[in-house]
């Protein structure tokens, strides 16, 4: 099987798309990190976040925030 010029162009374009998608920032890169104060660093279970960030608590989440409860998936700790 021999490759024609069109095959090489298609393969190159596909490779460029794959590289471009891989370089896109992840949602985790755009979201704020978990604060470094002792109260936040003590949190090990996402359900604990809702003690302060539920709708009628001290610091409720904004209306446009997703209703997900897997906080650590998007919000990283400051250490990485």
SVG drawing of the C-alpha trace seen along z (x, -y; Angstrom):
<svg xmlns="http://www.w3.org/2000/svg" viewBox="-31 -34 35 36">
<polyline fill="none" stroke="black" stroke-width="0.4" points="0.0,0.0 1.4,-3.4 0.5,-6.7 -0.6,-9.5 0.0,-13.1 -3.6,-13.5 -3.1,-10.8 -0.1,-12.6 -2.0,-15.9 -5.0,-14.2 -2.7,-12.5 -0.9,-15.8 -4.1,-17.7 -5.4,-15.0 -2.2,-15.1 -2.5,-18.9 -6.1,-18.6 -5.0,-16.0 -2.2,-18.2 -4.4,-21.3 -7.1,-19.5 -4.4,-18.2 -3.1,-21.7 -6.5,-23.1 -6.7,-24.0 -8.8,-21.7 -11.6,-23.1 -9.5,-22.4 -6.9,-24.9 -9.5,-27.7 -11.1,-27.2 -10.0,-28.8 -7.8,-26.6 -8.9,-25.5 -7.8,-28.2 -4.8,-27.4 -6.4,-28.4 -6.6,-25.6 -10.4,-25.4 -10.3,-24.5 -7.2,-22.3 -9.0,-20.1 -11.7,-19.2 -11.2,-15.7 -14.7,-14.9 -16.6,-17.0 -19.9,-16.9 -18.1,-19.0 -17.9,-21.9 -21.6,-22.2 -21.5,-23.1 -20.5,-26.7 -21.3,-26.7 -24.9,-25.5 -27.6,-28.0 -28.5,-29.4 -25.1,-29.2 -22.2,-31.6 -20.7,-31.6 -23.2,-30.1 -22.1,-29.1 -23.1,-31.4 -26.2,-30.6 -24.2,-29.7 -22.2,-27.1 -22.9,-23.5 -24.9,-21.4 -22.2,-18.7 -20.8,-17.7 -17.4,-16.4 -15.6,-19.7 -12.1,-18.2 -12.5,-17.2 -12.5,-20.9 -10.9,-22.7 -7.3,-21.8 -5.4,-22.2 -2.6,-24.8 0.1,-22.1 -1.1,-20.6"/>
</svg>
